[in-house]
Amino acid sequence: MLAPVLARLDALPGVACSRTEASGRFFLIELHPGADASLAEERSMAVLGRGCRRLGESESESQLAARGAGDPWLAAVEVVTLSFVEGRLLSVRITAAATRELDLSVEEQERLTEAVRVELFAALQRVHAEGGRPSSGWIYQDWPGIAAAAAERCRPWLGSERAEALARALPGLLAR
């Protein structure tokens, strides 16, 4: 998760603020006046880990131009918003996949989307409260439990037989 990474970057000596764009692939690190830029870069690279690199001038200018045009770059306190957006999009995507398998009505699709959203939001809030995870892969590990809880929410209006079919289908609808 991005919030803990941004918090670690913000805690580095000389760092005034760190931000990331929505994919979490690029980071902007702003320094306090007079900060040692090379030391801040070295420590930032250590936080970001293997595989990170400083962008070249043209890549950096391109990223900053996108930011200036409205591409959101989020600070640690703002990144939870991104998790909720992802949760909403994921609930819609999973419902679309379930509809292909189970032939859900429009009303059932809306109710399933909400059930999945509620359970995803609960999981996201829990993970953020716990300080995040080292990898976004946690969702795949937790998905079977999230899916079971969402299917259980649907049982009262879906009926036993269709709820069981949903419970069997949902865990396989989020794949790496």
Helices and strands as residue ranges (DSSP letters): H 2-10, E 15-21, E 27-31, H 37-48, H 57-68, E 73-74, H 79-102, H 106-129, H 138-158, H 160-169, G 170-173
